[in-house]
Amino acid sequence: MRYIASLLGGAALLLSAVVGANAAATPERISVTGELIDTWCHVTEIMYALGTAHHKCAIWCAVGGIPVSVLGEDGTLYMVLKIEGDDRSVANDRIIRIQTHQVTVEGDLYVRDGVNYLVVNQVADDHGIVNLTHEDYGIQPFGE
Amino acid sequence: MTRTLLAALAATLMLHGSATAADSWGIEFEEVVREKAKVVDLLCEVTGECAGNCGDGSRQLGLLFDDGRLVPVVKNFDIFAGATADLLQFCGKRVEADGLMINDPQMPIFALQFKRLAPDGPWSRANQWGKNWSQANGGQAVNQWFRNDDTVNELLEADGVFGIRGLEPEE
């Protein structure tokens, strides 16, 4: 009996260790307003990467599978991993079709190793593209 | 900035297919690295919501380094393309990743240039996305894929290059 209890106890410990190793951090429920942007171009500043001037390139990059992020009004960047129940974050057609839009999203924020990962539960508002940057920056990156 | 872009494009277009170590792109905060890590599905790793085979290419992937750091891999060696197609074959496995670790305070990211199964698999350039695109598009060359892609062209024809219907570039 003692042997069985010990065995069960060991199994329980092992199970809790496995579950613990895979346990995710507790998210913070947030609401963010900002522009959907291409993560690579924006972070690297390899070109001007906001608004209408960069929309064409942002479409290329999103279709090419580069992660899309929300650039909050305070400059904080949130990488989108899921949107409204859809767990596709590579070339997601919904995200591609609202690329560069100014949106307000509600979701769960997970912060890990300096990256803000966002699970978007709801796109609460979509203002379309409002950041008119092309007059100053033309069409990025090739000018046509 | 323009010089950086040109250097990056030159590296992408001119060195495509060669098998050397990663090239610097002159990006702020970049570090040329070759390091072993486990390939993970980011959504699974950070939220616990997992899918078979890392989502079969539909999810963004990352590198989980031996020191516990998780870094999203956002770019491969094809122009305007991500790295999921390159890393998917290694889902849950350890790879040696050769590329640029960009320790930007806004968001640390990794740009993959070469990869291999650790510890001693064959090296290959991180250009699987382009190979897949070419195969799906009748063997077209990938270096101008963004001008010849049906989805891209449909979107740009519908909404224009600025994304706003009726707003066109000045002649």
Boltz contact constraints between the chains, C-beta under 6 A:
constraints:
  - contact:
      token1: [A, 24]
      token2: [B, 47]
      max_distance: 6.0
  - contact:
      token1: [A, 24]
      token2: [B, 48]
      max_distance: 6.0
  - contact:
      token1: [A, 39]
      token2: [B, 74]
      max_distance: 6.0
  - contact:
      token1: [A, 40]
      token2: [B, 74]
      max_distance: 6.0
  - contact:
      token1: [A, 40]
      token2: [B, 75]
      max_distance: 6.0
  - contact:
      token1: [A, 43]
      token2: [B, 104]
      max_distance: 6.0
  - contact:
      token1: [A, 43]
      token2: [B, 106]
      max_distance: 6.0
  - contact:
      token1: [A, 43]
      token2: [B, 107]
      max_distance: 6.0
  - contact:
      token1: [A, 43]
      token2: [B, 109]
      max_distance: 6.0
  - contact:
      token1: [A, 44]
      token2: [B, 27]
      max_distance: 6.0
  - contact:
      token1: [A, 46]
      token2: [B, 4]
      max_distance: 6.0
  - contact:
      token1: [A, 46]
      token2: [B, 5]
      max_distance: 6.0
  - contact:
      token1: [A, 47]
      token2: [B, 5]
      max_distance: 6.0
  - contact:
      token1: [A, 52]
      token2: [B, 162]
      max_distance: 6.0
  - contact:
      token1: [A, 55]
      token2: [B, 162]
      max_distance: 6.0
  - contact:
      token1: [A, 55]
      token2: [B, 163]
      max_distance: 6.0
  - contact:
      token1: [A, 56]
      token2: [B, 161]
      max_distance: 6.0
  - contact:
      token1: [A, 59]
      token2: [B, 152]
      max_distance: 6.0
  - contact:
      token1: [A, 59]
      token2: [B, 155]
      max_distance: 6.0
  - contact:
      token1: [A, 60]
      token2: [B, 80]
      max_distance: 6.0
  - contact:
      token1: [A, 60]
      token2: [B, 146]
      max_distance: 6.0
  - contact:
      token1: [A, 61]
      token2: [B, 80]
      max_distance: 6.0
  - contact:
      token1: [A, 63]
      token2: [B, 151]
      max_distance: 6.0
  - contact:
      token1: [A, 63]
      token2: [B, 152]
      max_distance: 6.0
  - contact:
      token1: [A, 64]
      token2: [B, 80]
      max_distance: 6.0
  - contact:
      token1: [A, 64]
      token2: [B, 81]
      max_distance: 6.0
  - contact:
      token1: [A, 64]
      token2: [B, 82]
      max_distance: 6.0
  - contact:
      token1: [A, 65]
      token2: [B, 81]
      max_distance: 6.0
  - contact:
      token1: [A, 65]
      token2: [B, 82]
      max_distance: 6.0
  - contact:
      token1: [A, 65]
      token2: [B, 84]
      max_distance: 6.0
  - contact:
      token1: [A, 66]
      token2: [B, 74]
      max_distance: 6.0
  - contact:
      token1: [A, 66]
      token2: [B, 82]
      max_distance: 6.0
  - contact:
      token1: [A, 67]
      token2: [B, 60]
      max_distance: 6.0
  - contact:
      token1: [A, 67]
      token2: [B, 74]
      max_distance: 6.0
  - contact:
      token1: [A, 77]
      token2: [B, 106]
      max_distance: 6.0
  - contact:
      token1: [A, 77]
      token2: [B, 107]
      max_distance: 6.0
  - contact:
      token1: [A, 81]
      token2: [B, 42]
      max_distance: 6.0
  - contact:
      token1: [A, 81]
      token2: [B, 43]
      max_distance: 6.0
  - contact:
      token1: [A, 87]
      token2: [B, 43]
      max_distance: 6.0
  - contact:
      token1: [A, 88]
      token2: [B, 58]
      max_distance: 6.0
  - contact:
      token1: [A, 89]
      token2: [B, 59]
      max_distance: 6.0
  - contact:
      token1: [A, 89]
      token2: [B, 60]
      max_distance: 6.0
  - contact:
      token1: [A, 90]
      token2: [B, 58]
      max_distance: 6.0
  - contact:
      token1: [A, 90]
      token2: [B, 84]
      max_distance: 6.0
  - contact:
      token1: [A, 100]
      token2: [B, 163]
      max_distance: 6.0
  - contact:
      token1: [A, 110]
      token2: [B, 46]
      max_distance: 6.0
  - contact:
      token1: [A, 112]
      token2: [B, 46]
      max_distance: 6.0
  - contact:
      token1: [A, 112]
      token2: [B, 70]
      max_distance: 6.0
  - contact:
      token1: [A, 113]
      token2: [B, 69]
      max_distance: 6.0
  - contact:
      token1: [A, 113]
      token2: [B, 70]
      max_distance: 6.0
  - contact:
      token1: [A, 114]
      token2: [B, 108]
      max_distance: 6.0
  - contact:
      token1: [A, 115]
      token2: [B, 107]
      max_distance: 6.0
  - contact:
      token1: [A, 117]
      token2: [B, 46]
      max_distance: 6.0
  - contact:
      token1: [A, 129]
      token2: [B, 163]
      max_distance: 6.0
  - contact:
      token1: [A, 129]
      token2: [B, 164]
      max_distance: 6.0
  - contact:
      token1: [A, 134]
      token2: [B, 162]
      max_distance: 6.0
  - contact:
      token1: [A, 139]
      token2: [B, 161]
      max_distance: 6.0
  - contact:
      token1: [A, 141]
      token2: [B, 5]
      max_distance: 6.0
